[in-house]
Amino acid sequence: MAVVTSARWSLPAVRSSVASLLTFAGLPLAIAACLAIGGFGFANGGYFPVSWGWGSIGLLALVAVVLVAGSSVELAALDRVFLGALAGLAGWISLSLIWTASVTQTVLEVERMLVYLAAGVAGVLLCRRATVLTLVLGVWLALAVICTYGLVTRLFPEAHTGLDQVAVDRLSEPVGYWNALGILAVMGLLLALGLAARGAPLVRCLGAGSTVIFALTLYFTYSRASWIALFVAFAVAVAVDRSRLQLITATLVVAPWGAVAIGIASTSDALTRHQESLVSEAARDGHGLAVIGIALAVGAALAVLLLDWLSSALSVPEGVRRVYVGTLLFCLAAVLIAVFGRYGFPPTLARKAYDAFRATNTEGNDLNQRLFSLSSNGRTETWHTAWQEARHHPVLGGGAGSYAAFWAQNRRIGLNVHDAHNLYVETLAELGPLGLALLLAVVGAPLAALRRARSSPWAAFACAGFVAFLLHAAADWDWEMPAVTLTGLFCAITLLAAGRSQDGPRRLRLPVRIGGLGAVAAVLAFAVIGLLGNSAVSASSKSTDGGHFARAEAQAHDAMGFIPWSPEPWRKLAEAQAIDGDLAAARVSFRKAIAKDRRDWTLWYELAEASSGAARRQALAQASRLNPLDPRLKPGG
């Protein structure tokens, strides 16, 4: 056998080729971002633990390849702050295992955090100032696919199976949660506006056309916080963009097409009311709206091309330009005067908004009414309880993932939630002041990069997407949906890259690469173990649902070997045993699960369901102590 000795096949040459491929036009990172956001989006937004393992492994593998190949990287001071804070937050979440009230929930928080850490490291190492547009395109494409699929399920309901009643009422597919889909549509819409305003002709057409899809998707989610985030984030984009007049003009050309689509959609009772119409009626209106939407998308694409042609063919005199600016300012002033005249001046508006926010939502069957209601739907109570937990644990917090148990035991209303619907106050409650400080450092570094990044034509839109995420995270549980959080993180990484100096890329030193590879290997091993354990738990649950009890028990035993700290394998074993009729064995398994997490009221409740007599009463009493407002735990419940 011949031995190949050519220099082109030497190890340094191969590494150099791989390094060049990794940074070629920013494509590898853009593809990774697109696949990560899209993959999580079509896996219920990434809410369930099995998806975290796959996401972490894929992103960590990309980081490992970068370190092995010795790719040159652009690292500014703010990049280091961002990565340091992100790693610090992951470490602090892990360290909270020492004092947490629930080891199980904290480990799950660690597993999810590894996805964000891996994405942040991969993004910072691979994204360059010259390739931010490629990353923007990758993120936009993932969001466009997600929102197009979701919109199709609404406009063609007869072709989509497996929808429950709630999902039909407010658009949530494929993410599984309407507010998460709403903010994804907002971030997609902001990026699409940027592409329509600044891209090459084909990119401008695609970006402009996609605004109709994003607008309709956002409308059908009826997500009020997402609309507020859109308006505020767009105002931020206008404020920070150096070519704001061109941005406003492009928006005035593109936005009406989506607005018309929403206006037409709002007139369809079959598509906007709580299950009052037959699927055939919804399909009829949906098919018609689909045709209109396609026509409007084409119109938006042609309109932006016309604007492009006019901009290049005509020279606008400075006087006309000033008149145009004056007209825009006059229209803005007229709108503000009309609003103040109708609803009162800012203090009055603030008081009315506060009263409406605290009020109970009384929307009827018409979902359009929801968009004009500011009711918090119990969020003030979830925030109050999070603040209460922060006061109970003022230094370290209750531990990552502890809020759900604290809420169940201390809530003042019967609302069932697992999260505080506010990333910042929940972080303070669970991780204390240091945890909140680390989170603020993570989100603050990209915003600090904006001063330098403004020279990039894409910075304003990445900033708008990131700001929309930050605002929405203050009113919902976006952190628990990796599809949403990764979109926000990649917008942040775009800002960091756009704010770097022109010094050029540099190679990482060998000790840094070796240390990084060691850390990646350790984290990767943990991710694999978590994936195997969570997959076995999920498989056991599915086997039980399918009536395959022996298989379910075997899979539960497999899960115990991978995640021995978790009560979930014992829970799944007990559930399979109980449904199979072996209540004695089920009670033993439930007690072993409880030994691993005594504050999980659901385990006590399931034990009570498998027990009788005094044992049942004792288990119900313990469950009621941990969740006193649940009606199922009351006598006769």
Residue, then its C-alpha position, 0 to 999 in steps of 0.5 A: m500500500a502506498v503511503v501518502t506523504s504529500a504536504r497537502w495531507s499533513l495535519p497542519a494543512v488539514r487543520s488549516s483547511v478546516a479552520s478556513l471552512l469554519t469561517f468561510a463567509g460566516l456560513p457554518l455559524a449561520i447554518a448552526a443558528c438556523l438549525a438550532i432555532g429551527g430544531f428547537g422551534f419544531a420541538n415544542g420550542g425546546y421546552f422539554p429536556v430531551s431536546w436540550g441534550w441534542g442541542s448542547i451536543g451539536l453546539l459543543a461539537l462545533v466549539a470543539v472543532v473550532l478549538v481543535a482546528g485552531s481557527s482565528v477568532e475576533l475577541a474584543a473586551l466586551d466579548r470576554v465580558f459576555l462569555g465570562a458572565l455567561a459561564g459565570l451564570a452557568g457556574w452559579i446555577s450549578l453551584s446552587l445545587i449546594w443549597t437548592a430546595s430541589v436538586t432535580q429541578t436545579v440539574l434540569e436548569v443546568e442542562r438547559m443553561l448548557v445550551y445557551l452557554a454552548a451557543g454563546v461560545a460558538g457564536v462569539l468564536l465564529c462570528r466576525r464583523a464582516t459576516v454579521l449579515t450571514l448570521v442575520l440571514g440564518v436566524w431570519l430563515a429559521l424564524a420564517v420557516i417556523c412562522t410559515y408552518g404555524l400560519v399554514t396550520r391556521l389557514f389550512p386547518e383541515a390538513h393539520t391533525g392533532l390540534d387541541q382546542v386551545a391551540v386552535d384558538r390562539l396560534s401556537e404551532p409548532v412552538g406549542y405556546w402562543n406567546a413564544l411564537g408571538i415574540l419569535a414573529v416579532m424578532g423575525l419581523l424586525l430582522a425582515l425589515g432590516l433585510a428589506a431596507r438594507g439587503a441586496p435586491l433578492v434579499r430585500c424582496l424576500g425580507a419584504g415578502s416575509t413581513v406579511i407572514f410574520a405580521l399574520t403569525l403575530y396577529f393570530t397569536y394574540s400576544r399583547a406583550s409581543w405587540i408592545a415589544l415590537f413597537v418599543a423595539f422598532a422605536v429603539a431601532v429608529a433611535v440608534d440607526r444612523s440612516r433612520l430616515q431611510l429605515i422609516t421610509a422602507t418601513l412605510v413602504v413595507a409595513p402597510w402590506g402586512a397591516v392590510a393582511i391583518g385587517i382582512a384577517s380580523t374580519s373573519d369570525a371563523l378565524t378569530r372566535h373561540q371554537e364557534s365555527l366549523v373546521s369547514e368555515a375556518a378552512r374556507d376563510g383560511h384558504g381565501l386569506a392565504v391567497i390574499g396573503i401571498a398576493l400581499a407578500v408579492g406586493a411588498a417585494l415589488a414595492v421595495l424593489l420600486l423604492d430601490w429603483l426610485s432611490s437610484a434613479l432620482s436625486v432628492p433635493e435637500g429642500v424636498r428632504r426637509v419637507y419630508v422630514g417635517t411632514l413625518l414629524f407633523c404626522l407623529a405630533a398629530v397622532l400624539i395629540a389625538v391620543f392624548g386628547r382621546y385618552g388623556f396625558p401621560p400621567t392619566l394614561a399610566r394610571k389607566a394602564y396600571d389599573a387595567f393591568r391589575a384588573t381581571n381579563t374579561e375578554g369574550n369569544d372574539l379574540n380581537q378583544r384580547l389585543f385591546s386588553l392590558s390585563s396581566n392575567g395573574r402576572t402581578e401575583t407571580w411576580h409578588t410570589a417571586w419577590q416573596e421568595a427573594r425575601h426568604h432567601p436574600v443572599l443566595g436565592g432558593g436555588a435554580g428551578s425552585y420557584a415552582a415549588f415555592w409558588a405552589q406552597n405560597r401562592r395567593i390565587g389558584l393559578n397553576v404556573h411553573d415560572a414567575h413570567n419575569l426572567y429578572v425577578e425569577t432570577l433574583a428569587e432563585l439565584g440571589p443578587l449575584g445571579l441577577a448581576l451575572l444575568l444583567a452582565v450577559v445582556g448588558a455587554p451586547l448593549a454596551a457594544l452598540r456604541r461601536a456597532r452603530s457603524s454597521p447597517w445591521a446593528a439597529f435591527a439586531c439591537a431591536g430583536f435583542v431588545a424585543f427579547l429582553l422586554h418580552a422576557a420581563a412578562d413571560w417565561d421565554w428563558e424556558m423556551p430555547a428557540v426564543t432565547l437562542t434567537g435573542l442570544f444570536c441577535a446579541i452576538t451580532l451586536l458584539a461582532a458588529g461592535r468590534s474594532q478592525d484589528g483582525p482575527r487572532r489565533l487562540r493560544l495553545p493553553v487556552r485551546i487545550g483548557g477549552l477542549g477539556a471544559v468542552a469534553a466535561v460538559l459534553a459528557f454531562a450533556v450525553i448522560g443527561l440526554l440518555g437519562n431524559s430520553a429513557v424517562s420520555a420513552s418510559s412514559k410513552s410505553t406506559d401510554g401505549g400499554h407496554f408496561a414491562r417495557a416502560e419499567a425496563q426503560a425506567h430502570d435504564a433511566m435510573g442508571f443515568i440520572p440517579w439523582s432524579p425522582e423521575p425514573w422512579r415516578k415513571l416506574a411507579e406509574a407503569q406499575a400502578i396502571d398495570g395493577d401492581l399498587a403495592a409495588a407502585r407505592v414502594s416506587f413512589r416513596k423512593a421517588i419522594a425520597k429524592d424530592r420531598r417538596d414535589w407535591t405531585l409525587w405525594y398526590e400520586l402516592a395518595e392515588a395509589s394508597s388507601g385508608a390512613a396512608r392515603r390521608q397522610a399522603l394527601a395531607q402532605a401534598s396539601r401542605l405543599n400545595p394548599l390551594d389545589p382543590r384536588l387535595k381538599p377533603g372530597g376533592 
